[in-house]
Amino acid sequence: MANNYAVLYEAIQNRHSVSATYNGLQREMCPHALGTNKKGGQQCLFFQFAGQSSKGLPPGGEWRCIPIDGLTIVNVYDGPWHTGDNHSKPQTCVANVDISV
C-alpha cells in the first residue's frame, strides 16, 4: 500500500483528482501543492470541489489546507481538474514545497 504522500505527489504530477476522507468526511479534491509546513509536518493544499465539509462547501468549491497524516482512504482518479480563481495568490499552507502545479 502506497503512502499518502507518494499518492498525492503522483496525483499532482498527473493532475488527477483525489477522493479522500478527512475528519470523518468524504471529500473530492484536486491537490495543488505538497510539502511540509513550518513545523515540518506534511501538508497539502487542495481545491475541494465536491463532497462534505464541516464548514460547508461554497458553490464551485474552496481551497483547503490539510495535514497528510489526517487523510484516510485516499483514491486517485482521472477526473476533471478543478482549481480556484485565486491560485495566483501566494499560498502559506505549504512552507517547503516539494511539488506544485
C-alpha positions as CSV (number, residue, x, y, z in Angstrom):
1,M,0.0,0.0,0.0
2,A,1.5,3.3,-1.1
3,N,1.7,6.1,1.5
4,N,-0.5,9.2,1.1
5,Y,2.4,11.5,0.3
6,A,3.6,9.4,-2.6
7,V,0.0,9.1,-3.9
8,L,-0.6,12.8,-3.7
9,Y,2.8,13.6,-5.3
10,E,1.8,11.4,-8.3
11,A,-1.7,13.0,-8.4
12,I,-0.1,16.4,-8.7
13,Q,2.3,15.3,-11.4
14,N,-0.6,13.9,-13.5
15,R,-3.3,16.5,-12.5
16,H,-5.6,13.8,-11.2
17,S,-8.5,14.3,-8.7
18,V,-8.4,12.7,-5.3
19,S,-11.2,11.2,-3.2
20,A,-10.3,11.0,0.5
21,T,-11.7,11.1,4.0
22,Y,-10.6,13.8,6.4
23,N,-12.1,14.3,9.8
24,G,-14.6,11.6,9.0
25,L,-16.0,13.4,6.0
26,Q,-15.7,12.3,2.3
27,R,-14.1,14.9,0.1
28,E,-13.4,15.3,-3.6
29,M,-10.3,17.4,-4.2
30,C,-7.5,18.4,-6.6
31,P,-4.1,18.7,-4.9
32,H,-2.1,21.8,-5.9
33,A,0.9,22.0,-3.6
34,L,2.6,19.3,-1.5
35,G,5.4,19.6,1.1
36,T,5.9,20.5,4.7
37,N,4.6,23.3,7.0
38,K,6.9,25.5,9.1
39,K,7.0,22.8,11.9
40,G,7.9,20.0,9.4
41,G,4.5,18.3,9.2
42,Q,3.5,17.1,5.8
43,Q,0.8,19.3,4.3
44,C,-1.2,19.5,1.0
45,L,-3.0,22.5,-0.5
46,F,-6.2,21.2,-2.2
47,F,-9.0,22.7,-4.1
48,Q,-12.1,20.9,-2.8
49,F,-14.8,20.8,-5.4
50,A,-17.3,18.3,-4.0
51,G,-18.1,16.2,-1.0
52,Q,-18.6,17.0,2.6
53,S,-17.0,19.7,4.8
54,S,-17.6,20.6,8.5
55,K,-17.6,24.3,7.5
56,G,-19.8,23.8,4.4
57,L,-18.6,23.9,0.8
58,P,-19.5,27.0,-1.2
59,P,-20.8,26.6,-4.8
60,G,-17.8,26.0,-7.1
61,G,-15.5,24.8,-4.3
62,E,-12.9,26.2,-1.9
63,W,-9.2,25.9,-1.0
64,R,-8.3,23.5,1.8
65,C,-5.0,23.1,3.6
66,I,-4.9,19.6,5.0
67,P,-2.3,17.7,7.0
68,I,-1.4,14.5,5.2
69,D,-1.5,12.3,8.3
70,G,-5.2,13.3,8.7
71,L,-6.2,11.7,5.4
72,T,-7.6,8.2,5.1
73,I,-8.9,6.2,2.1
74,V,-7.0,8.2,-0.5
75,N,-8.0,7.3,-4.0
76,V,-6.7,9.0,-7.2
77,Y,-8.8,9.1,-10.3
78,D,-8.7,10.7,-13.7
79,G,-11.4,13.3,-13.5
80,P,-11.8,16.9,-14.4
81,W,-9.1,19.2,-12.9
82,H,-10.6,21.8,-10.6
83,T,-8.9,25.0,-9.3
84,G,-9.9,28.3,-7.7
85,D,-9.8,31.7,-9.3
86,N,-7.3,33.0,-6.8
87,H,-4.5,30.4,-7.1
88,S,-2.2,33.1,-8.3
89,K,-2.1,34.5,-4.7
90,P,0.9,33.2,-2.7
91,Q,-0.1,30.2,-0.5
92,T,1.1,29.9,3.0
93,C,-0.2,26.4,3.7
94,V,3.0,24.6,2.5
95,A,6.2,26.3,3.6
96,N,8.6,23.9,1.9
97,V,7.1,22.9,-1.4
98,D,8.2,19.6,-3.0
99,I,5.8,19.8,-5.9
100,S,3.1,22.1,-7.1
101,V,1.1,22.8,-10.2
